[in-house]
Structures are given as structure tokens and as C-alpha cells.
Amino acid sequence: MPRCAWVGEDPLYIAYHDEEWGIPERDPVKLFECLCLEGFQSGLSWITILRKREGFRDAFAGFDPSVLASWGEAEVARLVEDARIVRHRGKIEATIGNARAYLAMEEPFADFIWSFVDSTPLQPARKSITDVPAKAEVSETLSKALKKKGFKFCGPTTVYAFMQAVGMVNDHVVDCPQHDSLAG
């Protein structure tokens, strides 16, 4: 059976698709990392972010919100010079601000995120890549809720990509081997 059409032939993309994309993630720091990386991806291709992911992890202290929240202009200045990441000042500042928003939350981040799908992955059963939307009502709702809590670079399209990546929605097409393994 074929994989989802977006994967192509890149071994890094194949491994990401087969081993990560769409598998339900509940670890709060991994969820935070993914949300931040999806924000960095905005306007770029995901493969660009995937190729730089280890550099991002190193540059952003493993996306540990308790570390990032204390960062200021010195760290921003360092990061805009770091070729291992996407050097977009606004996205870098947003990541630091998102760490502060994460720490200010009253409820656990993973519980908050997963509450938008009642803690159960959505199963839309897409027949073709053309059936997969760029955003959905649930991503618009989650995007607004994140923004209300102070998060940035989390528009509805970015949030939908995040939801797909962390398994909140099973958007593997039905003839992809991963679809059925995640449908139960």
C-alpha cells in the first residue's frame, strides 16, 4: 500500500511519516515543541523544519518552557545568528513568549490541548490528499483559545498541521498503511 502522497521519496520524510506523524502524543514538552516548530514552519516547507529540528532542539534547550521563559534579548540576538534554525526574529520571540504562556496556564498543557478533541483522535477517513483540509473548525477554536492564553504563531492552519502531527486527527489517507494502525 502507498504512503500518504505528501511524503515523497526523502528518507527523512518517510521516517517522520512512518514513525511520528499522526501518532498520538501526550507528552507536554513534546507537544510544546511541535507547536513551536509548526509556528516556525509557517511560510516554509515542513521538510525545511524537519532537517533543522535537531538544531532547533539544541538552540532552544530542548524546548523546555521553564528554561525558555527566562530568556531575553541576549538569547534572541544569539538565535537570530544561529544558522541551525530558521532565523526569524518574530518566531524566535514568539517561542520564548509561548514558553511564558505555557507556564502561566492553570491546567496541564497536554490536557488543555487534547480537550479540544475530547482526548480522542478524530478519525475523518480521508480518501485522498485532496480531501485533507488546511484547517478545520476545531483548529480555529483551538487557535483562538491558544491566542487568548498568549500564544503566538498559532493560526488555524498552523494549529491544524500541529493537530495532524501530534495525532489529534488521523489524516493519513485510508489507503496509507498508517491509517488503520491509528484508527482504533
N, C-alpha and C positions, 0 to 999 in steps of 0.2 A: 504494500500500500504506500502511496506517496505521502510525504510530509505536507504541511501547510505550504502554500505556494510562495509565501514571502521569504522562506528560508534560503532558497538558492543552494549553491554548492560550497560556500565558505565553511570550512571545518569548525570555526569558532561559532558561527551562527547555528550550524547543525547541532553542536553540543549544547548550546544555550537552549535551543528549541526542545531537544530531547530530554535534557536533564533539569531545566529550570522553568522555562516559560509555561505559565498556566498551572504549575503545581502549587497548591495552597500553602502560603507562607504565613506563619503566625508569630514569628519572632519579631518583636517590636523594633529592634535596631535594623534588622534586615528590611523590614517594611519602610522604615525611615530612609534607609539608603536608597531603596528602589524609587521612592517618591522623589528624592533629591536628584537622582540620576535621570529620571523621566523629565524633570524640570530642565536639566542641562541639555537633554536631547531636543527640546523644543526648537524647531527650525533646522535640525540636523537629522542625519540618519542614525538609527539605533546602533548600527554596526560601528559607527564612529565612537559612540559611548562605550560599547562593549570592548572595543580594542583598547580604550583608555581606562577601563574600570579598575584595574589594579593600581594604576597611578592615582586615580581618584581616591581609592581606599587609603592609600598611603598618605596622600596630601591632606585628606580630611579626617585623619586619625580614626580610621575605621568607621566613620560616620557615627561616632559616639556623641550623642546630643549633649551629654554632660561636659564633654571637652569642648565641643564646638561653640556652645553657648557663651563661653567666656572669651572667645576670640574677638578681636577688634581690627582696627585699621592696619596694624603691622602684619597680621596674618593675611588680610585681604591683599595688601601690597605684595606679599610673598607669593600668594597664589596666582595673582594675575601675571606673574613672571614664570610660572611653572608649566613647562611645555607638556608635561604628562597629562594635563587636564584640559578642558575647554576653558580658556581664559577670559571669560565673560564676567566683568565686574558685578553686574546686576545679579547674575545667577549665583555667583560666589557669596555676595552679601545676603541673598535670599536663603541660601543654605544655612548660613550662620543664624539668620533670623528665624528660620524654620526650626532650628535646634532649640531656640529660646521658646518658641510657640509650643513645641513638643513638651518641654519641661514644665510649661505653665498649665498644661492640660490637667483637669481634675480626674478624668478617667484614664485607664491604661490605653495607650495609643492603639495597640492591636485590637482591643475590644471596641474602641471607637470606630476604627476603620471597618472592621468586619460587621459591625451592627447595621451597616447600610445594605447588607445582603442577608440579614438575619443569621449571620455566622455560617451560611451555607453557600457554596459557589453556585452562581447562576448557570444554567445549562441550556443555552439558546439553540443548540444543534444547527450550526451554520453549514449549509451545503457547499458553499463556495466562498472564496476570499472576498468576492464582490458583495456578499451578504453581511460582511462584518462592518458595523458602523464605526465612524471615527469617534463618536461619543454617544451617550445614551442618557435617558432621564436620570438614572441612578448616578451617573458620573457628574451630571450637572448639580444634583443635590449634594453629593459628597464634596464637590469643588466649592460650592457656596459655604458649606459647613467648615471646611478647612480654612477658607479665607476669613471667615468670621472668627476663627481661632488665631488668626495672624499669619497663616502660611501664605507663601508667595510662589509664583511659577507653578500653579496648580489649577489651571483652567480645565474645563470639562473634557477636552481632548486629551490633555496630558494625564488627567485622572483616569480616563477610560483605559489608556495604554498601561497605566500603573495597575489598574484592576485586572487587566488581562495577564500582565506579567506575574502578579502575585497570586493568581488563581481564584480571584473573586468572581471571575466569569470565565467559563470554559469556551474560549473562542477558537480552539482547534477545530478545523473543519471536520465534518463527520467521517470523511474517508482517510483522515490522518490517524496513524496508529495511537497517537497520544490521546485522541478524543475519548475513546472508550475507556481507557485506563483511568481517566479523570472524571468520567460521567457518573460513577457510582457513589 
